[in-house]
Amino acid sequence: MKKEITVSAKTLEEALEKAVAELGAPSVDAIEYKVVEEAKKGFLGIGGTLAKIEASYDEAGAGKAAAVAFIKKLVEDMKLDATVTVRDGDNDNTIISIDGESAGVLIGHHGDTLDSLQYLANLAANKKIDGEKPDYCKITVDIENYRAKREETLRTLARHMASKVVRYKKSVMLEPMNPYERRIIHSEIQGIAGVSTNSIGSENNRKIVIYLDDKKSGDAE
């Protein structure tokens, strides 16, 4: 539900703080506002004008704002030379991108740190507010377009390993991967004749096996 109010205060900053409190928003980042009138000082304290704003808050966007605020605070606390931008992705997914020379420290080995950061951002986005759980908000965190680059690397790996399986007639086991990366490998192998995939192991040690399969059995999980 979207709430709209008009607020006046001595300064713009005070008006924004007042709007956040009255709207029940988690932060200034969560509201939209328009300055109706700038604050002006009067002569000897007489005839001054208050700052006046029209502000609104969409509770459905509270989760997104909380995730963005969490990421920005992290970048600020780590003193990273990086910028945080937000855009809408597919299927109501929100993509938070971190870009800058020092942003790479947040990626980790094969994206391990990035995945942990994304997990925490999703927790922030879907945290209960005043005891009420907000509408589910899916957050994807990306750094320097890492996810697209990693996907292309994995697809290239899948094609290369499939070629080895066909050439040497032997199955190949890949290193452990998270569910997202395994789905990329499975997807790429599905389009290659003569080979299929299967996943073995459990939890963080789950691996993909690429094997010969002339019949192209059903999709792997």
C-alpha positions in Angstrom: 0.0 0.0 0.0 1.3 3.5 -0.9 1.1 6.3 1.6 1.4 10.0 0.7 1.9 13.0 3.0 2.9 16.6 2.9 5.5 17.7 5.5 7.0 21.1 6.6 10.0 21.8 8.7 12.8 24.3 9.2 15.2 22.5 6.9 14.9 19.9 4.1 16.8 17.4 6.2 14.3 17.8 9.1 11.4 17.6 6.7 12.8 14.3 5.3 13.3 12.9 8.8 9.8 13.8 9.7 8.4 12.2 6.6 10.3 9.0 7.2 8.9 8.8 10.8 5.3 9.6 9.8 5.3 7.2 6.9 6.9 4.4 8.9 9.7 4.0 6.4 13.0 2.3 7.4 15.1 5.1 5.9 15.2 8.1 3.5 16.2 5.8 0.7 12.8 4.0 1.0 10.7 7.1 0.2 10.1 9.3 -2.8 9.7 13.0 -2.4 9.3 16.3 -4.2 10.4 19.7 -2.8 7.4 21.9 -2.9 9.0 24.9 -1.3 12.6 25.6 -0.2 13.4 26.8 3.3 14.2 30.5 3.5 15.5 32.5 6.4 13.6 35.7 7.4 15.1 39.0 8.4 16.0 38.9 12.0 14.1 35.7 12.4 10.9 37.2 11.0 9.1 36.1 7.8 11.0 32.9 7.2 9.6 30.1 5.1 9.6 26.4 6.1 10.8 23.7 3.8 7.8 21.8 2.4 7.9 18.4 0.7 5.4 15.9 -0.7 6.5 12.4 0.3 5.3 8.9 -0.4 6.2 5.4 0.7 5.3 2.2 -1.0 5.4 -0.6 1.6 5.9 -3.1 -1.3 9.3 -1.5 -2.0 10.5 -1.6 1.6 12.4 -4.8 1.2 14.3 -3.5 -1.8 15.2 -0.3 0.1 16.4 -2.3 3.1 18.7 -4.4 0.9 20.1 -1.4 -0.9 20.7 0.4 2.4 22.5 -2.7 3.7 24.8 -2.9 0.7 25.6 0.8 0.7 26.4 0.7 4.4 28.7 -2.2 3.8 30.6 -0.4 1.0 30.8 2.7 3.2 32.1 0.9 6.3 34.7 -1.0 4.2 35.8 2.4 2.7 35.6 0.9 -0.8 36.0 3.1 -3.9 32.8 1.8 -5.4 29.3 2.9 -6.4 26.0 1.0 -5.8 23.3 1.1 -8.4 19.9 -0.6 -8.6 17.8 -1.8 -11.5 14.8 -4.1 -12.0 15.5 -7.6 -13.4 13.3 -10.3 -14.8 10.5 -11.9 -12.8 10.3 -9.1 -10.1 14.0 -9.6 -9.4 15.9 -6.6 -8.1 19.6 -6.3 -9.2 22.0 -4.4 -7.0 25.3 -3.7 -8.8 28.6 -2.7 -7.1 31.1 -1.2 -9.4 34.6 0.3 -8.8 38.3 -0.5 -8.7 38.1 -1.9 -5.2 34.8 -3.8 -5.5 36.5 -7.0 -6.6 37.4 -7.8 -3.0 33.8 -8.7 -2.4 33.7 -11.4 -5.1 35.9 -14.1 -3.4 36.9 -17.5 -4.8 34.5 -18.3 -7.6 32.0 -15.8 -6.2 31.8 -17.3 -2.6 31.9 -14.0 -0.9 29.5 -12.5 -3.4 27.0 -15.3 -2.8 27.2 -14.7 0.9 26.7 -11.0 0.4 23.6 -11.7 -1.7 22.3 -14.1 1.0 22.6 -11.3 3.6 21.0 -8.8 1.3 18.0 -11.1 0.8 17.7 -11.5 4.6 17.7 -7.7 4.9 15.0 -7.4 2.2 12.7 -9.9 3.7 13.1 -9.1 7.4 9.9 -8.5 9.4 9.0 -4.8 10.0 7.0 -4.1 13.1 6.3 -7.8 13.4 4.9 -8.1 9.9 6.6 -9.9 7.1 6.8 -7.8 3.8 6.0 -9.0 0.4 8.8 -11.4 -0.8 11.5 -9.5 -2.5 14.2 -11.4 -4.5 17.6 -9.7 -4.6 20.5 -10.4 -6.9 23.9 -8.8 -6.1 26.4 -8.4 -8.9 29.9 -6.9 -8.9 31.6 -5.6 -12.0 29.3 -7.8 -14.1 30.9 -10.9 -12.5 27.8 -13.1 -12.9 27.6 -12.8 -16.7 31.4 -13.4 -17.0 31.2 -16.4 -14.7 28.3 -17.8 -16.6 30.2 -17.6 -19.9 33.2 -19.3 -18.3 31.0 -22.1 -17.0 29.3 -22.6 -20.4 32.7 -22.8 -22.1 33.9 -25.3 -19.4 30.8 -27.4 -20.0 31.4 -27.5 -23.8 35.1 -28.3 -23.4 34.4 -31.1 -20.9 31.6 -32.6 -23.0 34.1 -32.7 -25.9 36.6 -34.7 -23.8 33.9 -37.1 -22.7 32.9 -37.8 -26.3 36.6 -38.1 -27.4 37.9 -40.3 -24.7 34.6 -42.2 -23.9 35.1 -41.5 -20.2 32.9 -39.6 -17.7 34.3 -36.3 -16.2 33.6 -35.0 -12.7 33.7 -31.3 -12.2 34.6 -29.4 -9.0 31.9 -28.7 -6.4 29.5 -25.9 -7.4 26.6 -24.1 -5.9 23.1 -24.7 -7.2 23.1 -21.6 -9.5 26.4 -22.7 -11.2 25.2 -26.3 -11.5 22.1 -25.2 -13.3 24.2 -23.4 -15.9 26.3 -26.5 -16.6 23.2 -28.7 -16.8 21.6 -26.2 -19.2 24.6 -26.0 -21.5 25.0 -29.8 -21.7 21.3 -30.3 -22.6 22.1 -28.8 -26.0 25.0 -31.1 -26.7 24.4 -34.5 -28.4 25.7 -37.7 -26.9 26.3 -36.5 -23.3 24.2 -35.9 -20.2 24.8 -34.7 -16.7 24.1 -35.9 -13.2 24.8 -34.4 -9.7 26.3 -36.4 -6.9 27.3 -35.5 -3.4 25.5 -33.4 -0.8 25.2 -29.7 0.1 28.4 -27.7 -0.5 30.2 -30.7 -1.9 27.7 -31.4 -4.7 29.4 -32.1 -8.0 28.4 -32.6 -11.6 29.3 -35.6 -13.6 29.3 -35.4 -17.4 28.8 -38.8 -19.1 28.1 -40.5 -22.4 24.4 -40.9 -23.1 23.2 -41.6 -26.7 19.6 -41.6 -25.5 19.9 -38.2 -23.8 18.0 -39.2 -20.6 15.8 -36.7 -18.6 17.0 -33.5 -17.1 19.5 -33.7 -14.3 18.7 -32.1 -10.9 
